[in-house]
Amino acid sequence: RRGEIVDEFSSLLPSKRESGGFPVGPILLIALGVIFLLNTMDILRLDQILRWWPVFLIALGAYLLYCRLACKPAQPPAEKEAHDEQ
């Protein structure tokens, strides 16, 4: 990205973890583990949950759409300072 020569496969895996992101992967794995455990213990019937999986997709899509429409992009500091001076 900066014009430096790098190894051919150096960009396949990030060298450092970017902070500030929501840990979706670990939370998803924990939730799946809990669901499978409850199914094994006969507390929750997995076939009833899998019957309603499209509802979960619709809810996720509605949430993502809400986040995109409700969140306004922040103004970069340089533009904000220039705008405040006028």
Backbone as CSV, one residue per row, in Angstrom:
resi,resn,N_x,N_y,N_z,CA_x,CA_y,CA_z,C_x,C_y,C_z
1,ARG,0.805,-1.190,0.000,0.000,0.000,0.000,0.853,1.261,0.000
2,ARG,1.996,1.190,0.643,2.835,2.375,0.750,3.971,2.361,-0.260
3,GLY,3.912,1.473,-1.235,4.955,1.406,-2.241,6.163,0.603,-1.814
4,GLU,6.049,-0.146,-0.722,7.160,-0.963,-0.254,7.078,-2.347,-0.862
5,ILE,8.220,-2.954,-1.084,8.260,-4.317,-1.608,7.938,-5.260,-0.454
6,VAL,6.974,-6.171,-0.699,6.553,-7.114,0.335,6.541,-8.526,-0.233
7,ASP,6.458,-9.489,0.676,6.352,-10.880,0.281,5.032,-11.096,-0.457
8,GLU,4.976,-12.073,-1.341,3.807,-12.294,-2.176,2.542,-12.575,-1.359
9,PHE,2.657,-13.328,-0.288,1.478,-13.715,0.486,1.354,-12.933,1.786
10,SER,2.009,-11.806,1.927,1.977,-11.070,3.184,0.638,-10.422,3.468
11,SER,-0.185,-10.213,2.459,-1.450,-9.528,2.687,-2.618,-10.491,2.904
12,LEU,-2.348,-11.802,2.918,-3.439,-12.746,3.125,-3.966,-12.703,4.552
13,LEU,-3.086,-12.556,5.525,-3.480,-12.465,6.919,-2.992,-11.136,7.474
14,PRO,-3.843,-10.448,8.212,-3.395,-9.162,8.760,-2.282,-9.373,9.778
15,SER,-1.299,-8.471,9.779,-0.174,-8.598,10.695,-0.537,-8.173,12.104
16,LYS,-1.499,-7.265,12.240,-1.961,-6.859,13.562,-3.474,-6.741,13.542
17,ARG,-4.061,-6.983,14.689,-5.517,-6.937,14.799,-5.969,-5.489,14.927
18,GLU,-6.944,-5.116,14.136,-7.487,-3.767,14.217,-8.439,-3.699,15.406
19,SER,-8.227,-2.738,16.269,-9.064,-2.621,17.463,-10.322,-1.836,17.143
20,GLY,-11.305,-1.990,17.995,-12.529,-1.231,17.841,-13.629,-1.979,17.109
21,GLY,-13.328,-3.126,16.519,-14.352,-3.878,15.819,-15.145,-4.755,16.773
22,PHE,-16.367,-5.050,16.406,-17.217,-5.909,17.215,-16.847,-7.357,16.949
23,PRO,-16.605,-8.174,17.987,-16.152,-9.564,17.790,-17.297,-10.481,17.369
24,VAL,-17.680,-10.421,16.112,-18.812,-11.196,15.612,-18.496,-12.686,15.620
25,GLY,-17.324,-13.064,15.170,-16.959,-14.479,15.079,-17.036,-15.210,16.405
26,PRO,-16.349,-14.719,17.444,-16.428,-15.416,18.733,-17.840,-15.481,19.303
27,ILE,-18.613,-14.418,19.165,-19.980,-14.419,19.695,-20.842,-15.417,18.936
28,LEU,-20.660,-15.503,17.625,-21.409,-16.470,16.822,-21.068,-17.903,17.226
29,LEU,-19.794,-18.189,17.447,-19.393,-19.528,17.863,-19.951,-19.876,19.240
30,ILE,-19.934,-18.931,20.152,-20.492,-19.177,21.485,-21.994,-19.444,21.395
31,ALA,-22.708,-18.654,20.600,-24.150,-18.839,20.453,-24.468,-20.203,19.841
32,LEU,-23.715,-20.596,18.813,-23.941,-21.922,18.208,-23.655,-23.029,19.210
33,GLY,-22.610,-22.871,19.997,-22.294,-23.871,21.010,-23.402,-24.007,22.038
34,VAL,-23.959,-22.880,22.478,-25.054,-22.912,23.451,-26.286,-23.580,22.848
35,ILE,-26.600,-23.264,21.608,-27.765,-23.869,20.947,-27.591,-25.377,20.831
36,PHE,-26.417,-25.836,20.393,-26.184,-27.273,20.266,-26.187,-27.967,21.628
37,LEU,-25.673,-27.322,22.663,-25.690,-27.895,24.003,-27.121,-28.038,24.510
38,LEU,-27.936,-26.998,24.335,-29.326,-27.076,24.772,-30.105,-28.128,23.994
39,ASN,-29.765,-28.318,22.724,-30.404,-29.352,21.919,-30.006,-30.736,22.428
40,THR,-28.749,-30.922,22.772,-28.273,-32.207,23.277,-28.917,-32.544,24.622
41,MET,-29.159,-31.527,25.436,-29.752,-31.742,26.755,-31.285,-31.798,26.698
42,ASP,-31.864,-31.758,25.508,-33.315,-31.790,25.288,-34.045,-30.640,25.978
43,ILE,-33.384,-29.519,26.132,-34.024,-28.318,26.663,-34.620,-27.506,25.523
44,LEU,-33.972,-27.551,24.384,-34.376,-26.786,23.214,-34.399,-27.735,22.023
45,ARG,-35.424,-27.637,21.218,-35.503,-28.505,20.035,-34.959,-27.745,18.831
46,LEU,-33.861,-28.242,18.278,-33.185,-27.575,17.172,-34.049,-27.544,15.913
47,ASP,-34.881,-28.549,15.710,-35.724,-28.554,14.507,-36.729,-27.405,14.520
48,GLN,-37.163,-26.965,15.702,-38.071,-25.811,15.774,-37.338,-24.509,15.459
49,ILE,-36.093,-24.420,15.880,-35.301,-23.216,15.582,-34.989,-23.142,14.093
50,LEU,-34.586,-24.262,13.516,-34.225,-24.263,12.098,-35.421,-24.003,11.194
51,ARG,-36.614,-24.238,11.694,-37.811,-23.965,10.904,-37.980,-22.465,10.676
52,TRP,-37.517,-21.648,11.625,-37.719,-20.207,11.567,-36.463,-19.441,11.172
53,TRP,-35.449,-20.081,10.550,-34.213,-19.384,10.209,-34.421,-18.210,9.258
54,PRO,-35.400,-18.200,8.346,-35.574,-17.003,7.508,-35.953,-15.757,8.322
55,VAL,-36.649,-15.930,9.444,-37.008,-14.787,10.280,-35.749,-14.141,10.846
56,PHE,-34.781,-14.962,11.226,-33.522,-14.418,11.733,-32.792,-13.620,10.650
57,LEU,-32.825,-14.098,9.409,-32.191,-13.363,8.302,-32.898,-12.030,8.054
58,ILE,-34.214,-12.030,8.112,-34.973,-10.798,7.909,-34.656,-9.796,9.015
59,ALA,-34.606,-10.265,10.265,-34.294,-9.377,11.384,-32.883,-8.819,11.261
60,LEU,-31.936,-9.644,10.858,-30.564,-9.176,10.674,-30.492,-8.125,9.569
61,GLY,-31.183,-8.353,8.467,-31.202,-7.394,7.373,-31.841,-6.076,7.773
62,ALA,-32.928,-6.145,8.538,-33.579,-4.927,9.006,-32.667,-4.153,9.947
63,TYR,-31.952,-4.858,10.809,-31.030,-4.194,11.733,-29.889,-3.519,10.974
64,LEU,-29.313,-4.204,9.991,-28.220,-3.624,9.210,-28.696,-2.409,8.417
65,LEU,-29.905,-2.478,7.868,-30.459,-1.342,7.143,-30.685,-0.165,8.086
66,TYR,-31.202,-0.438,9.277,-31.406,0.621,10.269,-30.080,1.281,10.643
67,CYS,-29.057,0.469,10.869,-27.740,1.017,11.228,-27.183,1.893,10.106
68,ARG,-27.351,1.474,8.892,-26.820,2.244,7.765,-27.563,3.563,7.594
69,LEU,-28.870,3.550,7.783,-29.650,4.775,7.581,-29.580,5.708,8.785
70,ALA,-29.452,5.166,9.988,-29.473,5.986,11.198,-28.122,6.614,11.501
71,CYS,-27.034,5.961,11.139,-25.702,6.458,11.479,-25.233,7.448,10.419
72,LYS,-24.881,8.631,10.857,-24.335,9.647,9.956,-22.817,9.547,9.984
73,PRO,-22.152,9.620,8.832,-20.685,9.579,8.849,-20.119,10.815,9.529
74,ALA,-19.090,10.608,10.313,-18.459,11.725,11.022,-17.644,12.567,10.057
75,GLN,-17.624,13.867,10.305,-16.842,14.778,9.480,-15.376,14.650,9.861
76,PRO,-14.462,14.543,8.888,-13.042,14.506,9.224,-12.630,15.781,9.942
77,PRO,-11.627,15.710,10.842,-11.234,16.892,11.624,-10.795,18.076,10.769
78,ALA,-10.105,17.848,9.657,-9.620,18.956,8.826,-10.806,19.722,8.228
79,GLU,-11.807,19.001,7.749,-12.977,19.668,7.161,-13.779,20.388,8.244
80,LYS,-13.836,19.794,9.423,-14.585,20.392,10.511,-13.956,21.715,10.941
81,GLU,-12.633,21.758,11.042,-11.932,22.971,11.425,-12.122,24.053,10.364
82,ALA,-12.041,23.687,9.098,-12.221,24.649,8.013,-13.652,25.187,8.021
83,HIS,-14.593,24.308,8.333,-15.995,24.721,8.372,-16.250,25.635,9.577
84,ASP,-15.594,25.361,10.713,-15.773,26.187,11.905,-15.185,27.583,11.739
85,GLU,-14.113,27.722,10.954,-13.465,29.011,10.749,-14.316,29.949,9.910
86,GLN,-15.179,29.414,9.056,-15.975,30.263,8.162,-17.104,30.830,8.869
